[in-house]
């Protein structure tokens, strides 16, 4: 079999070192962003970079207007306070759940062997004794809490950075679009690198601390580590659902009354829902997405480690090869660091048309560099050949085959990203066709948008299918877990691009509310339009990786629950399959209805203020922003409970009452239908949003024939965008957490279900 070239000591140093480099880089980016002052000090002379130099333009764009700076700072504070207040309220409720679920994990897993402290036979060698089930219960509970806290901290830090950067991006837009782009992108990079590095560092430290107790029992150690993924994803679910409901309730309320009924611009300060709308961008698209991708990363790492622990890596205690998933993530941080410099230092964005290509280059450069990085890690960290556990047998694998598994996942992610961009960017014909359909009203717009969403599923599903076939053929379920990790290996760049969108969106809102010139609003709109597309690409990555992660977790669950085959023709499995396929529809119905009911309250409040506050429409009176913020907060906290309970309780109820075979059917069904709905919903919503922006921008002859703002086609586009909002920002993104979370929860509770599950069938 041979041994890895990289010694264990080097591995022990390299992984935390790369994580610390990532954290240091994120702090450097933050320092650079903080140099843009939100005070009324005299501005330092600019250096002529990014297409801006003369003092004449300073005066023209109001660079020395202290009132504008003070107004931006005031709006930023209101957004930051609203977002912080919401997250603290959400975390109070989520904290109660976290503690309750941790107790549940301990009780269920501890009861597998009747809370016995005696050792149990090892899976890979029945002559040896491994640590007791009670230890798994204790350490799984600790890992769950660590994952949950890391996820919460990731979301919170992301939100803080975004609210710190939004007004700074607005102020830099006065100097040129290039300056604003760099501030927004650097701020996104702060979040991306902090999250990727923190996730890796906490997981690595947890493994080493658990190893002090488990010693040579690596099977028990990595089974306990799966709690880390469960903690990360369960917090992400509540963050995504609550944040999605919050942001879309405010957005729908602001658009329907402001743009359609009152015919005032987006983010007009007269609209009472604008602050809540801008707060929502941060709690939904930043905190929610951060927690979501952290959950994906944690779960794919855990799935790979669980399978590897009962393969030759675990049996021969080859530490470097065992840490292969963590070394891939470490290389990813270094690759993303180099890639980020291409956007911020090596090449300058000087014009609006260069923004989107600059962001797309980030994806391509990181993918190409990462392919080389994966080859290096595979060569130095893996033996030339080894065995991987595959449903009861050990399958021989070569190191170049595992390189292909990770590589195919990485490139599948890029393909999904570009297909998503093609279907959601207004630079291409699909979105332009949707915009054109607005000529005949909102109904045709909705029809075209739905058709686009359904069609956009085809190529991503083929990409995922090919990834699964190649990776499973070479390295069984371990290959699939590594393909998922390959897709997520450039998570720092992916998150930087994703966070850039909401920061730019907020910057545009602040420019409008601060009464800045039309030219500055055009610049922030250009940043935002590119951000919309990149946000859709980020959702594509999240959904694609969720499909692979869920399948890897499903394989680990089937192995752990000692199921030899999952036979679809067995009634127990088939009923699970059909119920599982229904769950994403049930979940989507709950989240969309929640957005609808919260938006209804918001619309009523905004209408009330316009009708009862004298001088509001004329701009002589200020709206009551706080009431709208409170409506969104209360509604999202209340409405997140039922969808969250559906996802968290389903595996427990099915496993306890119907057993592991039915649960395997539920997991397979939810995975198959959930991925399709998630891609379709996200792309439909993204297309409607950019069709509206295409008409508003009026950049081409075709777009100008549909406009201007306030025209009938524009109003039809606004209605389409409003319908798409809960699809692309609530239901769609939350579905990928549903399929991952049910799979990882089933894996964590697999020993209990295998021992005590299937009560109904036992009675019958």
Number of C-alpha atoms within 10 A of each C-alpha: 12 9 16 19 14 16 15 16 10 10 19 15 10 16 21 21 15 21 27 19 17 27 22 16 19 24 17 14 20 21 14 14 22 15 10 17 16 18 12 14 10 11 12 7 10 12 10 10 14 19 16 18 15 13 11 9 14 18 12 11 18 17 20 15 13 14 12 18 22 15 18 26 23 16 20 25 15 18 27 23 15 22 29 18 14 24 22 12 14 21 18 11 14 20 16 10 14 20 13 11 18 20 14 14 24 20 18 19 25 22 18 21 16 12 17 14 13 13 14 15 13 17 14 16 11 10 9 12 14 21 22 19 24 23 23 25 27 18 25 29 29 22 25 28 22 21 30 27 18 24 32 26 17 29 30 25 17 31 29 19 22 28 28 22 27 33 31 27 30 34 27 22 27 26 24 25 27 24 23 25 30 22 30 30 27 27 32 31 31 29 35 30 30 22 30 30 28 21 23 25 21 16 23 17 12 18 18 14 11 19 16 10 13 19 13 16 19 26 23 26 26 27 23 26 30 29 33 33 31 33 32 32 32 31 29 31 29 27 32 30 29 35 34 34 36 35 29 32 33 33 27 28 30 29 26 21 21 25 22 18 12 15 15 18 16 17 26 21 22 24 30 29 34 28 30 31 27 31 30 32 31 33 32 27 27 34 31 34 32 31 31 31 32 29 31 32 28 28 33 33 27 29 34 29 30 30 30 26 25 24 25 22 24 23 16 12 15 19 17 25 28 24 22 23 24 25 24 26 28 26 24 30 30 22 24 29 21 14 24 22 13 16 20 19 9 9 11 19 23 17 14 18 12 14 22 18 11 18 23 19 14 21 22 15 17 26 25 14 18 26 21 14 19 23 18 14 20 25 17 18 25 26 21 17 17 19 18 24 22 20 18 11 10 15 16 16 20 17 20 15 18 24 24 24 30 29 27 26 32 29 21 26 32 22 18 27 24 22 19 30 25 20 25 33 28 27 14 12 14 20 27 23 17 27 32 23 23 27 19 12 18 21 14 18 26 23 13 23 30 21 13 23 26 16 15 25 22 14 14 25 18 13 19 22 15 15 27 25 14 19 28 19 15 22 25 24 29 29 31 35 36 34 36 39 32 32 26 30 31 30 28 32 30 28 27 26 30 30 35 33 27 30 35 32 24 30 33 30 26 33 31 21 20 21 14 19 14 12 13 22 21 17 25 29 22 23 30 23 24 26 25 25 31 30 29 29 31 28 29 27 26 27 31 27 30 32 27 29 32 31 26 33 34 24 25 31 28 22 20 21 22 15 16 10 10 15 13 15 9 12 13 19 23 20 17 25 23 16 17 26 20 16 24 29 17 12 21 23 13 18 27 21 15 28 29 19 15 26 26 15 17 30 23 12 20 24 19 11 19 19 12 9 13 13 14 18 17 8 13 10 12 16 22 17 19 14 16 25 26 17 20 29 28 16 21 27 23 14 21 24 15 14 22 19 11 15 22 19 13 18 28 20 14 22 26 21 20 22 27 31 27 25 33 30 26 28 27 23 24 27 29 17 19 30 24 22 22 27 33 25 29 30 36 31 28 31 36 34 29 25 32 28 24 26 28 20 17 16 10 10 8 14 20 15 13 22 20 15 21 18 15 18 25 27 22 25 32 28 26 30 29 21 19 26 29 29 29 29 29 30 28 31 30 31 32 29 31 28 29 34 30 27 30 31 26 31 28 30 24 25 24 25 28 19 15 18 22 21 15 11 11 11 7 5
